[in-house]
Amino acid sequence: MRYGLHFMFSHNDRYHHNRFHNNGAGVAVMYSRQVEMHENLFGFNWGSSAYGLLLKDISDSHIYNNDFEQNSAAVYMEGASRIMVERNQFRRNGWALRVQASCDGNTIRQNNFVGNSFDVSTNGNLVLNTFQGNYWDRYEGYDLDRDGVGDVAFRPVSLYAVVVERMPFGLLLMRSLMVYIMDKAEKIVPSLTPEQLMDEQPAMKEIKMQL
């Protein structure tokens, strides 16, 4: 189906314990506020314009304890404000989070990002959202005081993600040696990725969820 669930101009809603599989978009929420989404499964929503969860012009909402697995884009956010995204599983998606520059005041914390082609992608350089305490399987930092929190901040937007956002045909180079070298160089001397978009307290181990 095109949408597993689609609603617009519908406020103060809650949906939970649903399974959205094999749709063009699992759920599309537009022009709404105060929506609560928890304990849902979003999976196998594949296609050039497919999303597990599409958020457009939505505000003051809570997305937690959901499982996003094998979607082209797990969550696509455009014009989203003051959204709390926490304790979700993002596994083996094309993009885990696509956060457009029109989004602000959102908090992404204590989520697991495992096996995604791109953990986070954005089309702007201004950082108006907060990432905190997430687990990133690409994190290569250390934890000298053994408190479970990385001592070095993690920047989830890779240079390759920036290139693909600007030139989609760049996907043809995925997993090539050139992309590997390019991303390593960007980590050492950041130049094109949003400098302030970082998780300053990355978790060293996967966070246990209550799904």
C-alpha positions in Angstrom: 0.0 0.0 0.0 1.1 3.6 -0.4 0.6 4.3 3.3 0.1 2.0 6.3 -1.4 5.1 8.1 -1.7 8.7 6.9 -3.3 11.5 8.8 -3.2 15.3 8.6 -4.5 18.2 10.8 -5.2 15.7 13.6 -4.0 16.7 17.0 -3.6 15.0 20.4 -3.4 11.5 18.9 -1.7 8.4 20.1 -0.9 5.2 18.2 1.0 2.2 19.5 1.6 -1.6 19.1 1.1 -1.6 15.3 3.2 -3.3 12.6 3.7 -1.3 9.4 5.4 -3.5 6.8 5.9 -3.3 3.0 4.3 0.1 2.4 5.4 3.1 0.4 5.5 4.9 3.7 4.6 3.1 7.0 3.1 6.2 8.6 2.8 9.8 7.4 2.0 12.4 10.0 1.4 16.0 8.6 0.4 19.4 10.0 -0.3 18.0 13.5 0.8 18.5 17.0 1.0 16.6 20.3 1.1 13.1 18.7 2.5 10.2 20.7 3.9 7.2 18.8 5.3 4.2 20.7 5.9 0.5 20.5 5.3 0.2 16.7 7.3 -1.8 14.2 8.3 -0.2 10.9 9.9 -2.5 8.4 10.6 -3.3 4.8 9.2 0.0 3.5 11.5 0.2 0.4 11.5 2.5 -2.6 13.0 5.7 -4.0 10.5 7.7 -1.9 9.7 5.2 0.8 9.8 5.9 4.5 9.1 4.1 7.7 7.8 7.3 9.3 7.3 10.6 7.5 6.9 13.7 9.7 6.0 17.0 8.0 5.1 20.1 9.8 4.5 18.3 13.1 5.3 19.7 16.5 5.4 18.9 20.3 5.3 15.2 19.8 6.9 12.1 21.3 8.4 9.1 19.4 9.7 6.3 21.6 10.3 2.6 22.0 9.7 1.9 18.3 11.6 -0.5 16.0 12.7 0.7 12.6 14.3 -2.0 10.5 15.1 -2.2 6.8 13.4 0.9 5.5 14.8 3.1 2.7 14.5 6.0 5.2 13.4 5.0 8.7 12.4 8.6 9.7 12.1 11.6 7.4 11.6 14.9 9.2 10.7 18.1 7.4 9.4 21.2 9.3 9.4 19.2 12.5 9.7 21.1 15.8 10.1 20.1 19.4 9.9 16.3 18.8 11.4 14.0 21.4 12.8 10.9 19.6 14.1 8.5 22.2 14.8 4.8 23.0 14.1 3.6 19.4 15.9 0.9 17.4 17.3 1.9 14.0 18.7 -1.2 12.3 19.8 -1.9 8.7 18.0 1.0 7.1 19.2 3.0 4.1 18.9 6.2 6.1 18.1 6.0 9.8 17.2 9.7 10.1 16.9 12.3 7.4 16.5 15.6 9.2 15.9 18.6 6.9 17.2 22.0 7.6 13.7 23.2 8.3 13.6 21.2 11.6 14.4 22.8 14.9 14.2 22.1 18.6 14.1 18.3 18.3 15.9 16.0 20.7 17.2 12.6 19.6 18.5 10.7 22.6 19.2 7.1 23.8 18.5 5.4 20.5 20.4 2.5 18.9 21.9 3.0 15.5 23.1 -0.3 14.1 24.0 -1.4 10.5 22.5 1.6 8.7 24.0 2.8 5.5 23.6 6.4 6.8 22.8 7.1 10.4 21.9 10.8 9.9 21.6 13.0 6.9 20.7 16.7 6.5 20.6 19.3 3.8 21.8 22.2 5.8 24.7 23.4 8.0 22.8 25.1 10.7 22.4 22.8 13.7 19.1 23.4 15.6 18.6 19.9 17.0 20.1 18.0 19.9 21.7 14.5 19.8 22.5 13.0 23.1 23.4 9.6 24.6 22.7 7.5 21.5 24.5 4.3 20.7 26.3 4.4 17.3 27.9 1.2 16.0 30.3 3.4 13.9 31.7 5.1 17.0 35.4 4.6 17.4 36.0 6.6 20.5 37.1 5.4 24.0 35.8 5.4 27.6 38.8 5.9 29.9 36.7 6.4 33.1 34.5 3.4 32.2 31.2 5.2 32.9 29.6 3.9 29.7 29.8 7.2 27.9 32.3 7.9 25.2 35.0 10.5 26.1 35.1 11.8 22.5 32.0 13.3 20.7 30.6 11.5 17.7 29.6 13.2 14.4 26.9 11.0 12.8 26.8 12.9 9.5 29.5 11.5 7.2 31.0 13.4 4.3 29.5 10.8 1.9 26.0 11.5 3.3 26.5 15.2 2.5 27.6 14.3 -1.0 24.6 12.0 -1.6 22.2 14.6 -0.2 23.4 17.1 -2.8 24.1 14.6 -5.7 21.9 11.4 -5.3 23.7 9.6 -8.1 26.7 9.5 -5.7 25.1 6.3 -4.3 26.8 4.5 -7.1 30.1 4.9 -5.2 28.8 3.3 -2.0 31.3 1.0 -0.2 34.1 2.1 -2.6 37.7 2.8 -1.5 37.3 6.4 -2.4 34.3 6.9 -0.1 36.2 5.2 2.7 39.2 7.5 2.3 36.9 10.6 2.0 35.1 9.9 5.2 38.3 9.1 7.1 39.8 12.4 6.0 36.6 14.3 7.0 36.8 12.9 10.5 40.3 14.2 10.9 39.7 17.6 9.5 35.9 18.4 9.3 35.1 20.8 6.5 31.8 20.1 4.8 29.8 18.2 7.4 27.8 20.3 10.0 30.5 21.0 12.6 28.1 21.3 15.6 25.9 18.3 14.7 27.3 15.8 17.2 26.5 13.5 20.0 28.7 14.7 22.9 27.8 11.7 25.1 27.6 8.6 22.9 26.8 5.4 24.6 29.5 2.7 24.5 27.0 -0.2 24.5 23.7 -0.8 23.0 20.8 0.6 25.1 18.3 -1.9 26.3 14.8 -1.3 25.0 11.4 -2.2 26.3 9.8 -3.4 23.0 
